[in-house]
Amino acid sequence: MISAELFCDELAERGFGLASGVPCSFFGGPIALLGDRPGAYVPAANEGAALAVAAGAALAGRRAYVMLQNSGLGNLINPLTSLVMTYRIPLLTFVSLRGWPDPARDEPQHAVMGPTTEPYLELLELPHWTLRSDDGPERFRDILDAALEELTAGRSPFVLIEKGAIAKAGGSERPGGGEDRLDSAEAVRLIAKLVGDAAVIATTGYTGRELFGIDDRPANFYMQGSMGHASSLALGVALARPERTVVVLDGDGAALMHLGALSTVGAQGPPNLIHVVLDNGAHESTGGQPTTSATTRLEDVADAAGYRSHRRCRTLADVQEAIAEALVRPGPHMCVIPTRRRTGPMPPRATNTHPPESMRDRFTNALDRPSGSTAQE
């Protein structure tokens, strides 16, 4: 294991002046430290954007690197192959290894990408090394020196990071905004009560776990992984089942990751879709790294995208009023709820009780049952 300080300092000593990425708990230490160094880290909406930011810095003469979880490698592939590799823009990328070496010991959403991460890099003929949990500073320095040789030759090397290879570190706490914030569990509990037997799509991370602990039922679909795609999944359900009310429980980091999905929702205009964003200003399940929601008013984005209604709910009374109206008026509707960071233990993941295929089946079966809570045109 190496310290987060050593990780950042060794890169800085080799001239790397900018990092960009999407948080993973494996990189919690370096991201916390870089967050305290102005201009050192750009929190990107998604992994492809992070790579493009680093590529832009490299084009402008500033050495940069990227950090991401291997579950986001798919988001990276297009700009990696069509921008970085095509234009030969040398970049260093660090990828955390989830679902590896034994996929069965990790969460189910990592079962496919875990064992295929290294084969992906081999298929693309990209140089790569693995930093393991029992590796020390000398091994890390050797990897960086070898990576520099590849960069000098115009290639883009990857370093795969095993769990426990980089120690955690304490950075400054960055609160999620200067406004009153609700307890997320109270908001979820109220929404679950109000929407009745509506179909509910819950985004990955703590939001789905919170809903599972508060109101588990067959018409809930808990996403694990596929971050940023909850609203698109819900759109497909809403279009296929126009007689059903469909509710999305989203997070700010997830919504920002594929923000263009809001434009698709607005353009399609499903009257039976209610989009709720619990905005705590952080990627909470990976360690609380800040998102950019403090400077992006998601309800205004929804308005510009064509949602029929949009509001920011600062109290439970606001939430009750917004959801009650959305249930009887045609949508799509957007409800943004500023929430506090969660404290205390979280409920277990839904897939511990409902394996993915079982969850799929019970959700589709629930959609076939008559619903009494449908928004009417």
N, C-alpha and C positions, 0 to 999 in steps of 0.2 A: 504494500500500500504506500502511496505517496500522499503528501499533504496537498491541500488545495492551494496553499501559498506557493509551494514548489511548482505545481502545475502552471500557475499564472506567471511566476517569476521566470521560469526557464523559457517560456514562450516569449516573454517580454525581452529577455536578454538576447534572443535570436531575432529580434526586430519585428515581432508580431505586435502591431499597434491597435488592432481592432478585432473583436469577436462578434459573431452574430449566431443566433440559434433559437431553438424552441426547447423549453425546459424538460429535463428528465431528472429524477431524484439522484441519479448517479453523478450528475454534474452540479448538484446543489451547492457544493462548496465553492467551486470556481465562479459560478454565476453570482453568488452572494458577494464574493470579493470584488469581482469586476463591476458589480453594481455600485460599489463605493468609489470607483475610479471614473470620473467624468469622461464620457466619450469613448470608454473602453469596450462597452457591450451594447449591442442593438438587439432588443428582444423582438424577434420577427413574428409575424402572424402565423407563418407556416414554414416548413423546412425548405421548400423551394425558394421562398422569398429570402430566407437567411443566406442561402448559397448565392443568390443574385446580389445581395448587399455586399457580401465578401468579395464577389467577383468585381463589382464596381470599384471597391476600394483598391483591389489589386490592379485594375486598369489605370487607376489614378496614382499608382506608385506606392500604395500603402499595403504592407503585408498583413493579411487577415486570415482568420480561421473560423470554422463552423463547428457547432456542437448540436447534436440531435440524438434522439432515441431511434433505434432501428425500426420501430413501428412507423416512423415518419419517412423511411427511406423511399417509399413510393412517391411521396410528394417531391422528393429531391431528384428523381430520375430524369424528368424532362429537362430542367435547366442544366443538370449535370452533363447529359449526353449532347444536347443541342446548343448549349452555350459554353460551358466550361471546357468540355472535351473538344468541341468543334473549333472553337477559337483559341484553344490551347492557352487558357488562362489558369496558371498553376495555383491550386488552392489546397490547404490542409484541412481535412475534415475528421472530427472525432465522433464516433458513433457508439452509443452505449448498447450493450448486448442484453436485451430482454429475451426470455424464452430460450436461453442458451446457458449451459450445454444440454440441459434436460428440460425440454418444453413442458413436461408434465409437472414440473415443480414451480411453474410460473402461472400467471393468469391466462385463461384460454385464448384471449385475443393475440397473444404472442406466439402461439403454437406453430403458426406457419412461417412467420418472418424470422423467428429465432434461428432455426437450423438453415435457413436459406440466405442469411445476410452475407456470409463469406462467399458462398457460390455466386451471388450477384456480382460481387467485386471481382471475382475471378473471371466471370463471363465477360465483364467489361475490361479485363486486363489492367486493373488498377492496382498499384502496389499497396500493400497493407500489412500491418502488424497488430498484434493483440497485446494490450497491457493487462496483465492478470493481477489478481488481488495479492499474490505473494511476491510481485515484482517491486523492486525498490527504486530509489532515485537514479542509480546508474543505468538501469534498464530503460527508464523513461528518457534519460539524456541520450542514450544510444539510438532510441527510436526517433527522437527529434532530429538528431544529426543525420540519420539515414533519410528522413523525410525531407530535410533541406536539400540533400543531393538530388532527390527526385524533383523537387520544386525547381531547382536550378536547371534541370534538364527539360523543364516544361511540362512535367507530369503532375497529376493531382493525387497525392497519397492519402490513405485513410488509416486512422488508428482506431481499432475496436477496443472498447473499454468494458472489462468484466466488472460485475458487481463487487463493490468493495475495493476497487483498485485506487480510487481517489477518496480521501477522507472528507468528511463534512467540515464546514467552517461557518462561523457566525458572521453574517453581514448585517448591515443596518436594517431594521424593520421599516418597511415602506408601506404605510397604511393605504387602503384602497380608496382614497378620496376624502374630501372634507365636508361631507354631508351626513345627515342622520341615516343610519342603516338599520335594517331589520334583522332579526334572527332568521336565518334561512330555514331552519326546521319549522318555525311557526308559520312562515309563508307557505312552505310546501304542504304542511298539514291543512291549512285553510284552503289552498287550491284543490287539494285532493277531495276535500269535503264538498266544495262547490261544484266541481265538474262531474260528480256522480260516476256514471259508467262510461264516460268518454274514453276513447283510446288515448293513452298517454305514452309519448316517446320521451324517455329520459336520457340525457346526454351522458357520456362517459365521465368517470371521476366520482367525486363525492356526491354530486347531485342525484345520480341514480341510486347510490347506496342509501342516501337519506330517504328518498321516496320508498325504497324497498323496506326500510325499517319502520316507516310511518304507515304505509297503506299498500301493502303488496296485494295485487289482484291480477287475474288473468289478462285484463285489458291493458296492463302496463308492459311496455317493452323497454328493457334496460340495456342501453348500449354500453359495451365495453370495447374500447378502442374506436376506430373510425371517427376520430375526433373531428368535430366541425361539420359532420354530416347529419346531425339529428334533424335539422329543419328540412333537409332534402328528403330524408327517409319519411318524415311526417307528411311532406307534400305528396309523395307517391301514395301513401295510405289515404290521404284526404281526397285525392283525385279518383282513386279506385273505389272509394266508399263515400260518395257524397252525402249519404244519409247519416253518416256518423260524425260526431264532433271529435276532432283530433287536436290534442294539446301537446305542445313541445315544451319540455322543461330543459332549458338550455343554460349554458354558462357563458360568461363574457369571453373567456379565452377561446372556448369552442366556437362561439359565434364569429369572433374575429378571424379565426383561422381560415374560414371559407366564407368571407363576408359577401361575396358575390351571390351566394345562395339566396340572400334576402331579395335581390333583384329578381331572381327566378320565381320566388314565391309571390312577389308583388305582381309580376307580369302574368302569372297563371291565375291569380286572384281567387284561390279556393275560399268560398264563403264559410266553410266549416273548420277553418284552421285558427287556432289560438297559439301564439308564440310567446312564451314567457322566458325572460332572461334573468337569471339570478346573478347579479353583477357585484362580485366582491373585490374586483380589481386585481385578482391574483390567479395564478395556476396553483390552486391550493393543494391538490393531491400530489404534486411533485415537489412541494416544499414551500409554497407561498411566493414564488417569483412573480413580480408584477406583470400585469398585462398593460395594454395601452388604452384600456377603457376609460381612464380618467380624462383623456382628450378626444374620445369618440363617443358622441351621444347616440347610442344605438337606436333610441326611439326616433331620433331625427333621420337616421339612415333608413329606418323602416318607412318613414313618411316619404322620403325621396324615392324609395324603391317601389312605392305604390300600395303599401298596406292601407287598408281602409280606416283603421284607427291605430293610435299609438299614444302611450302615456307612460310617465315615470311615476311609480307608486312608492311613496316614502312611508306610508303607514299601512297597517293591516286593513284599516277602513278603505284606503285607496285600492288595495288589492281586491277586497270584496266587491267594491263598486265596479272596478274594471272587468273582473271576470264575469260578474253577473250581467253586465251589459254585453260582453262578448258572446255570451251564451244565447242571447236572443236577437243579436244583430249580425248581419252578414259580415264576414271577414274578408281577408285575413286581418288579425289583430296582433298588435305587439304590446307587451306589458313588460317594462324593465323595472326590476326591483333591486335597488341598492341593498346589499346584505353585508353583515359583518363576517370576518373570518370565523370559521367554525372552531369550537373548542371542545375538548373531551373526546372520548372514543367514538369512532364512526361505526354504524351498523356493518355487518359483513356484506361482501359482494353478493348480488343476487344469484350469480352463477354457482355459488357454493351450494345453493338449494335447488336452483333450476338450471341444469346444464343448457348450453346454447340451443341445441336442437329441441329440447323440451320446452324452452321458453318460446321459441318460434312457433311450435305447434299450439301451445295454449293461447298465444296471442291471436293467431289466425282463427282458432276456434271461437275465441271471444268476439271477434269481429262479426261472426255469423249470427250471434245472438242479437235480438232486437235491442235497440238503444232508446232510452227515454230522454236523452240530453243532446239533442241535435239543433245546431244553429239553423234558423230558417231564413231563406232568401226573402 
